Protein backbone atom coordinates (compact mmCIF):
# COMPACT_ATOMS: atom_id res chain seq x y z
CA UNK A 1 0.00 0.00 0.00
CA UNK A 2 2.86 2.37 0.77
CA UNK A 3 4.37 1.79 -2.66
CA UNK A 4 1.04 2.40 -4.39
CA UNK A 5 0.50 5.59 -2.36
CA UNK A 6 3.89 6.87 -3.53
CA UNK A 7 3.06 6.10 -7.16
CA UNK A 8 -0.22 7.98 -6.82
CA UNK A 9 1.56 10.97 -5.29
CA UNK A 10 -0.04 10.56 -1.86
CA UNK A 11 1.53 11.06 1.55
CA UNK A 12 0.31 8.09 3.53
CA UNK A 13 1.14 6.05 6.61
CA UNK A 14 -0.26 2.64 7.49
CA UNK A 15 -0.53 0.63 10.69
CA UNK A 16 -2.11 -2.80 10.70
CA UNK A 17 -3.05 -5.44 13.26
CA UNK A 18 -4.71 -8.81 12.63
CA UNK A 19 -8.17 -7.26 13.04
CA UNK A 20 -7.81 -3.61 12.01
CA UNK A 21 -5.86 -1.20 9.83
CA UNK A 22 -5.18 2.51 10.39
CA UNK A 23 -4.56 4.72 7.36
CA UNK A 24 -3.37 8.34 7.60
CA UNK A 25 -3.48 10.46 4.44
CA UNK A 26 -1.84 13.83 4.05
CA UNK A 27 0.48 15.62 6.48
CA UNK A 28 0.37 18.39 9.03
CA UNK A 29 -3.01 19.99 9.70
CA UNK A 30 -4.49 18.39 6.57
CA UNK A 31 -3.85 14.83 7.71
CA UNK A 32 -6.88 12.56 7.87
CA UNK A 33 -6.93 9.19 9.63
CA UNK A 34 -9.26 6.30 8.88
CA UNK A 35 -9.85 3.06 10.76
CA UNK A 36 -11.01 -0.08 8.96
CA UNK A 37 -12.10 -3.06 11.01
CA UNK A 38 -11.54 -6.57 9.63
CA UNK A 39 -12.68 -9.96 10.83
CA UNK A 40 -10.43 -12.98 11.06
CA UNK A 41 -11.12 -15.60 8.42
CA UNK A 42 -9.62 -17.78 5.74
CA UNK A 43 -7.83 -16.27 2.78
CA UNK A 44 -9.58 -15.62 -0.52
CA UNK A 45 -6.77 -16.28 -2.97
CA UNK A 46 -8.88 -15.63 -6.07
CA UNK A 47 -9.72 -12.09 -4.93
CA UNK A 48 -6.12 -11.56 -3.84
CA UNK A 49 -4.94 -12.58 -7.30
CA UNK A 50 -7.47 -10.31 -8.99
CA UNK A 51 -6.47 -7.38 -6.78
CA UNK A 52 -2.83 -7.96 -7.70
CA UNK A 53 -3.72 -7.65 -11.38
CA UNK A 54 -5.50 -4.35 -10.71
CA UNK A 55 -2.53 -3.05 -8.75
CA UNK A 56 -0.13 -4.05 -11.54
CA UNK A 57 -2.29 -2.30 -14.13
CA UNK A 58 -2.50 0.83 -12.02
CA UNK A 59 1.25 0.83 -11.34
CA UNK A 60 1.94 0.54 -15.07
CA UNK A 61 -0.50 3.41 -15.87
CA UNK A 62 -2.69 1.02 -17.88
CA UNK A 63 -5.82 2.12 -16.00
CA UNK A 64 -6.85 5.27 -14.15
CA UNK A 65 -7.30 5.42 -10.35
CA UNK A 66 -11.06 5.78 -10.90
CA UNK A 67 -11.16 2.63 -13.03
CA UNK A 68 -9.02 0.80 -10.48
CA UNK A 69 -11.41 1.81 -7.69
CA UNK A 70 -14.35 0.53 -9.72
CA UNK A 71 -12.66 -2.82 -10.33
CA UNK A 72 -11.69 -3.16 -6.67
CA UNK A 73 -15.30 -2.62 -5.61
CA UNK A 74 -16.47 -5.26 -8.09
CA UNK A 75 -13.91 -7.73 -6.77
CA UNK A 76 -14.94 -7.01 -3.19
CA UNK A 77 -18.63 -7.52 -3.96
CA UNK A 78 -18.13 -10.70 -6.00
CA UNK A 79 -19.62 -13.88 -4.47
CA UNK A 80 -17.33 -16.74 -3.38
CA UNK A 81 -16.04 -18.98 -6.15
CA UNK A 82 -17.15 -22.08 -4.26
CA UNK A 83 -20.42 -22.36 -2.40
CA UNK A 84 -21.45 -24.27 0.70
CA UNK A 85 -21.34 -27.75 -0.86
CA UNK A 86 -17.92 -27.23 -2.48
CA UNK A 87 -16.48 -25.89 0.78
CA UNK A 88 -17.80 -28.92 2.64
CA UNK A 89 -16.08 -31.10 0.06
CA UNK A 90 -12.94 -29.06 0.69
CA UNK A 91 -13.04 -29.86 4.42
CA UNK A 92 -13.40 -33.58 3.66
CA UNK A 93 -10.66 -33.56 1.03
CA UNK A 94 -8.20 -31.71 3.27
CA UNK A 95 -8.87 -33.95 6.27
CA UNK A 96 -8.48 -37.17 4.27
CA UNK A 97 -5.32 -35.83 2.62
CA UNK A 98 -3.56 -34.66 5.79
CA UNK A 99 -4.11 -37.91 7.75
CA UNK A 100 -1.48 -40.00 5.90
CA UNK A 101 0.98 -37.09 6.08
CA UNK A 102 0.63 -37.25 9.88
CA UNK A 103 1.41 -40.97 9.84
CA UNK A 104 -2.08 -42.41 9.49
CA UNK A 105 -3.20 -45.19 7.18
CA UNK A 106 -6.33 -45.80 5.12
CA UNK A 107 -8.50 -46.25 8.22
CA UNK A 108 -7.29 -43.00 9.73
CA UNK A 109 -7.89 -41.21 6.42
CA UNK A 110 -11.46 -42.50 6.28
CA UNK A 111 -12.10 -41.44 9.87
CA UNK A 112 -10.50 -38.04 9.24
CA UNK A 113 -12.75 -37.54 6.21
CA UNK A 114 -15.86 -38.19 8.31
CA UNK A 115 -14.66 -35.98 11.15
CA UNK A 116 -13.75 -33.19 8.73
CA UNK A 117 -17.32 -33.27 7.43
CA UNK A 118 -18.50 -32.71 11.01
CA UNK A 119 -16.10 -29.80 11.45
CA UNK A 120 -17.09 -28.33 8.09
CA UNK A 121 -20.79 -28.54 8.93
CA UNK A 122 -20.18 -26.82 12.27
CA UNK A 123 -18.04 -24.06 10.74
CA UNK A 124 -20.35 -23.33 7.83
CA UNK A 125 -23.50 -23.31 9.95
CA UNK A 126 -22.21 -21.39 12.98
CA UNK A 127 -20.02 -18.76 11.34
CA UNK A 128 -23.05 -16.84 10.05
CA UNK A 129 -23.85 -15.70 13.60
CA UNK A 130 -21.30 -13.68 15.58
CA UNK A 131 -22.14 -15.14 18.99
CA UNK A 132 -22.40 -18.73 17.78
CA UNK A 133 -19.19 -18.43 15.77
CA UNK A 134 -17.24 -18.13 19.01
CA UNK A 135 -18.27 -21.70 19.86
CA UNK A 136 -16.87 -23.21 16.67
CA UNK A 137 -13.43 -24.08 18.05
CA UNK A 138 -14.30 -25.84 21.35
CA UNK A 139 -17.53 -27.37 20.03
CA UNK A 140 -15.87 -28.81 16.92
CA UNK A 141 -12.97 -30.22 18.96
CA UNK A 142 -15.38 -31.83 21.43
CA UNK A 143 -17.58 -33.37 18.72
CA UNK A 144 -14.64 -34.62 16.69
CA UNK A 145 -12.88 -36.21 19.67
CA UNK A 146 -16.11 -37.76 20.96
CA UNK A 147 -17.01 -39.30 17.62
CA UNK A 148 -13.41 -40.35 16.96
CA UNK A 149 -13.24 -42.03 20.37
CA UNK A 150 -16.42 -43.97 19.65
CA UNK A 151 -15.03 -45.07 16.27
CA UNK A 152 -11.72 -46.21 17.78
CA UNK A 153 -13.57 -47.99 20.56
CA UNK A 154 -15.39 -50.06 17.95
CA UNK A 155 -12.24 -50.47 15.83
CA UNK A 156 -9.14 -50.42 18.11
CA UNK A 157 -6.82 -50.76 15.09
CA UNK A 158 -7.57 -47.15 14.10
CA UNK A 159 -5.27 -44.53 15.64
CA UNK A 160 -7.23 -41.66 17.16
CA UNK A 161 -4.77 -38.75 17.24
CA UNK A 162 -3.80 -38.49 13.53
CA UNK A 163 -7.44 -38.80 12.47
CA UNK A 164 -8.67 -36.20 14.96
CA UNK A 165 -5.82 -33.79 14.15
CA UNK A 166 -6.39 -34.14 10.40
CA UNK A 167 -10.15 -33.82 10.81
CA UNK A 168 -9.86 -30.40 12.41
CA UNK A 169 -6.67 -29.24 10.68
CA UNK A 170 -8.44 -26.09 9.44
CA UNK A 171 -8.93 -24.98 13.05
CA UNK A 172 -5.31 -25.40 14.09
CA UNK A 173 -3.45 -22.08 14.45
CA UNK A 174 -0.24 -23.26 12.80
CA UNK A 175 -0.24 -20.38 10.31
CA UNK A 176 -1.00 -17.87 13.07
CA UNK A 177 1.89 -19.14 15.22
CA UNK A 178 4.29 -19.02 12.27
CA UNK A 179 3.20 -15.54 11.16
CA UNK A 180 3.34 -14.34 14.79
CA UNK A 181 6.93 -15.55 15.10
CA UNK A 182 7.84 -13.77 11.86
CA UNK A 183 6.17 -10.51 12.93
CA UNK A 184 7.91 -10.55 16.29
CA UNK A 185 11.26 -11.32 14.64
CA UNK A 186 10.86 -8.40 12.24
CA UNK A 187 9.87 -5.88 14.92
CA UNK A 188 6.09 -5.83 14.44
CA UNK A 189 5.52 -6.29 18.17
CA UNK A 190 1.85 -5.30 18.48
CA UNK A 191 0.64 -7.43 15.58
CA UNK A 192 2.91 -10.36 16.46
CA UNK A 193 1.92 -10.36 20.14
CA UNK A 194 -1.81 -10.23 19.42
CA UNK A 195 -1.53 -12.97 16.80
CA UNK A 196 0.52 -15.14 19.16
CA UNK A 197 -2.01 -14.65 21.96
CA UNK A 198 -4.82 -15.57 19.56
CA UNK A 199 -3.02 -18.72 18.44
CA UNK A 200 -2.35 -19.87 21.99
CA UNK A 201 -5.98 -19.21 22.92
CA UNK A 202 -7.19 -21.31 19.99
CA UNK A 203 -4.87 -24.14 21.05
CA UNK A 204 -6.24 -23.97 24.59
CA UNK A 205 -9.85 -24.06 23.37
CA UNK A 206 -9.10 -26.99 21.07
CA UNK A 207 -7.35 -28.85 23.87
CA UNK A 208 -10.24 -28.24 26.26
CA UNK A 209 -12.75 -29.47 23.69
CA UNK A 210 -10.66 -32.57 23.01
CA UNK A 211 -10.40 -33.45 26.68
CA UNK A 212 -14.14 -33.03 27.23
CA UNK A 213 -15.06 -35.03 24.14
CA UNK A 214 -12.53 -37.72 25.00
CA UNK A 215 -13.80 -38.10 28.57
CA UNK A 216 -17.40 -38.48 27.43
CA UNK A 217 -16.44 -40.91 24.69
CA UNK A 218 -14.22 -43.02 26.94
CA UNK A 219 -17.00 -43.29 29.50
CA UNK A 220 -18.90 -45.22 26.83
CA UNK A 221 -16.21 -47.34 25.12
CA UNK A 222 -13.33 -47.41 27.59
CA UNK A 223 -9.89 -45.84 27.48
CA UNK A 224 -8.47 -44.98 24.05
CA UNK A 225 -4.72 -44.18 23.86
CA UNK A 226 -3.63 -41.00 22.11
CA UNK A 227 -0.15 -42.31 21.30
CA UNK A 228 0.26 -44.24 18.07
CA UNK A 229 2.89 -45.76 15.84
CA UNK A 230 3.23 -43.64 12.72
CA UNK A 231 2.83 -45.65 9.52
CA UNK A 232 4.45 -43.72 6.72
CA UNK A 233 3.28 -44.89 3.30
CA UNK A 234 4.83 -42.78 0.57
CA UNK A 235 2.24 -43.70 -2.04
CA UNK A 236 -0.62 -42.93 0.31
CA UNK A 237 1.07 -39.69 1.37
CA UNK A 238 1.49 -38.59 -2.25
CA UNK A 239 -2.19 -39.26 -2.88
CA UNK A 240 -2.95 -37.32 0.29
CA UNK A 241 -1.00 -34.33 -0.99
CA UNK A 242 -3.24 -34.17 -4.05
CA UNK A 243 -6.36 -34.31 -1.89
CA UNK A 244 -4.96 -31.74 0.52
CA UNK A 245 -4.12 -29.35 -2.33
CA UNK A 246 -7.64 -29.71 -3.71
CA UNK A 247 -9.14 -29.07 -0.29
CA UNK A 248 -6.97 -26.00 0.24
CA UNK A 249 -7.97 -24.69 -3.19
CA UNK A 250 -11.65 -24.96 -2.28
CA UNK A 251 -11.35 -23.61 1.27
CA UNK A 252 -9.09 -20.69 0.31
CA UNK A 253 -11.25 -19.81 -2.71
CA UNK A 254 -8.37 -20.14 -5.20
CA UNK A 255 -8.75 -20.36 -8.95
CA UNK A 256 -8.79 -23.90 -10.35
CA UNK A 257 -5.62 -23.13 -12.31
CA UNK A 258 -3.82 -22.74 -8.97
CA UNK A 259 -4.37 -26.34 -7.85
CA UNK A 260 -1.19 -27.56 -9.56
CA UNK A 261 0.90 -24.80 -7.98
CA UNK A 262 -0.57 -25.57 -4.57
CA UNK A 263 0.22 -29.26 -5.08
CA UNK A 264 3.83 -28.37 -5.92
CA UNK A 265 4.05 -26.31 -2.71
CA UNK A 266 2.64 -29.18 -0.64
CA UNK A 267 5.09 -31.60 -2.27
CA UNK A 268 8.06 -29.32 -1.56
CA UNK A 269 7.02 -28.95 2.09
CA UNK A 270 6.46 -32.70 2.47
CA UNK A 271 9.84 -33.60 0.97
CA UNK A 272 11.62 -31.05 3.19
CA UNK A 273 9.88 -32.30 6.32
CA UNK A 274 10.64 -35.88 5.25
CA UNK A 275 14.33 -35.03 5.05
CA UNK A 276 14.16 -33.75 8.61
CA UNK A 277 12.49 -36.98 9.74
CA UNK A 278 15.12 -39.02 7.89
CA UNK A 279 17.94 -37.42 9.87
CA UNK A 280 15.77 -37.37 13.03
CA UNK A 281 15.84 -33.58 13.20
CA UNK A 282 12.31 -32.17 12.76
CA UNK A 283 13.54 -28.64 13.40
CA UNK A 284 15.95 -28.91 10.46
CA UNK A 285 13.09 -30.22 8.33
CA UNK A 286 10.93 -27.26 9.36
CA UNK A 287 13.74 -24.81 8.50
CA UNK A 288 14.32 -26.43 5.11
CA UNK A 289 10.57 -26.53 4.51
CA UNK A 290 10.18 -22.83 5.28
CA UNK A 291 13.20 -21.99 3.11
CA UNK A 292 12.09 -24.05 0.10
CA UNK A 293 8.44 -22.97 0.33
CA UNK A 294 9.54 -19.34 0.60
CA UNK A 295 11.87 -19.63 -2.39
CA UNK A 296 9.27 -21.43 -4.50
CA UNK A 297 6.61 -18.85 -3.63
CA UNK A 298 8.90 -15.94 -4.50
CA UNK A 299 9.93 -17.67 -7.74
CA UNK A 300 6.23 -18.16 -8.53
CA UNK A 301 5.72 -14.39 -8.16
CA UNK A 302 8.56 -13.64 -10.58
CA UNK A 303 7.27 -16.18 -13.12
CA UNK A 304 3.57 -15.31 -13.02
CA UNK A 305 3.25 -11.90 -11.34
CA UNK A 306 0.62 -13.36 -9.02
CA UNK A 307 0.57 -13.53 -5.18
CA UNK A 308 3.14 -15.77 -3.50
CA UNK A 309 0.46 -16.73 -0.94
CA UNK A 310 -0.87 -19.19 -3.51
CA UNK A 311 2.17 -21.34 -2.72
CA UNK A 312 3.09 -20.11 0.76
CA UNK A 313 -0.22 -20.95 2.46
CA UNK A 314 -0.52 -24.62 1.39
CA UNK A 315 3.18 -25.26 1.95
CA UNK A 316 3.13 -23.92 5.50
CA UNK A 317 -0.09 -25.75 6.38
CA UNK A 318 1.48 -29.09 5.41
CA UNK A 319 4.34 -28.35 7.82
CA UNK A 320 1.65 -27.98 10.56
CA UNK A 321 3.37 -26.70 13.73
CA UNK A 322 -0.16 -26.32 15.09
CA UNK A 323 -0.65 -30.10 15.30
CA UNK A 324 2.40 -30.40 17.57
CA UNK A 325 1.09 -27.56 19.71
CA UNK A 326 -2.23 -29.36 20.00
CA UNK A 327 -0.48 -32.45 21.34
CA UNK A 328 1.23 -30.22 23.89
CA UNK A 329 -2.05 -28.80 25.18
CA UNK A 330 -3.74 -32.21 25.40
CA UNK A 331 -0.73 -33.56 27.31
CA UNK A 332 -0.90 -30.70 29.79
CA UNK A 333 -4.64 -31.09 30.29
CA UNK A 334 -4.13 -34.84 30.72
CA UNK A 335 -1.71 -34.22 33.65
CA UNK A 336 1.31 -35.24 31.56
CA UNK A 337 3.14 -32.02 32.37
CA UNK A 338 6.66 -32.98 31.33
CA UNK A 339 5.58 -34.25 27.92
CA UNK A 340 3.34 -31.21 27.44
CA UNK A 341 6.13 -28.73 28.18
CA UNK A 342 8.58 -30.58 25.93
CA UNK A 343 6.10 -30.59 23.07
CA UNK A 344 5.26 -26.90 23.63
CA UNK A 345 8.95 -26.02 23.36
CA UNK A 346 9.23 -28.12 20.19
CA UNK A 347 6.24 -26.23 18.74
CA UNK A 348 7.89 -22.87 19.45
CA UNK A 349 11.22 -23.98 17.99
CA UNK A 350 9.59 -25.36 14.85
CA UNK A 351 7.61 -22.14 14.36
CA UNK A 352 10.84 -20.15 14.73
CA UNK A 353 12.62 -22.51 12.31
CA UNK A 354 9.84 -22.03 9.74
CA UNK A 355 10.05 -18.29 10.19
CA UNK A 356 13.83 -18.25 9.82
CA UNK A 357 13.58 -20.29 6.63
CA UNK A 358 10.98 -17.92 5.17
CA UNK A 359 13.05 -14.86 6.12
CA UNK A 360 16.19 -16.35 4.56
CA UNK A 361 14.20 -17.07 1.39
CA UNK A 362 13.23 -13.38 1.23
CA UNK A 363 16.91 -12.45 1.47
CA UNK A 364 18.08 -14.94 -1.15
CA UNK A 365 15.21 -14.12 -3.52
CA UNK A 366 13.53 -10.84 -2.50
CA UNK A 367 9.79 -10.79 -3.29
CA UNK A 368 8.50 -8.29 -5.81
CA UNK A 369 7.34 -5.15 -4.02
CA UNK A 370 4.31 -4.52 -6.18
CA UNK A 371 2.71 -7.94 -5.68
CA UNK A 372 0.38 -8.61 -2.76
Buried (B, 14 or more C-beta within 10 A) or exposed (E): EEEBBEBEEEEBBEBBBBEEBEBBBEEEEEEEEEEEEEEEEBBBBBBBBBBBEBBBBBBEEEBEEEEBEEBBEEBEEEEEBBEEEBBBBBBBBBBBBBBBBBBBBBBBBBBBBBBBBBBBBBBBEBEEEEEEBEBBBBBBBBBBBBBBBBBBBEEEEBBBBBBBBBBBBBBBBBBBBBBBBBBBBEEBEEBBBBBBEBBBEBBBBBBBBBBBBBEBBBEEBEEBEBEBEEBBBEEBBBBBBBBBBBBBBBBBBBBEEBBEBBBBBBBBBBBBBBBBBEEEBBBBBBBBBBBBBBBBBBBBBEEBBBBBBBBBBBBBBBBBBBBBBBBBBBBBBBEBEEBBEEBBEBBBBBBBBBBBBBBBBBEEBEBEEBBB
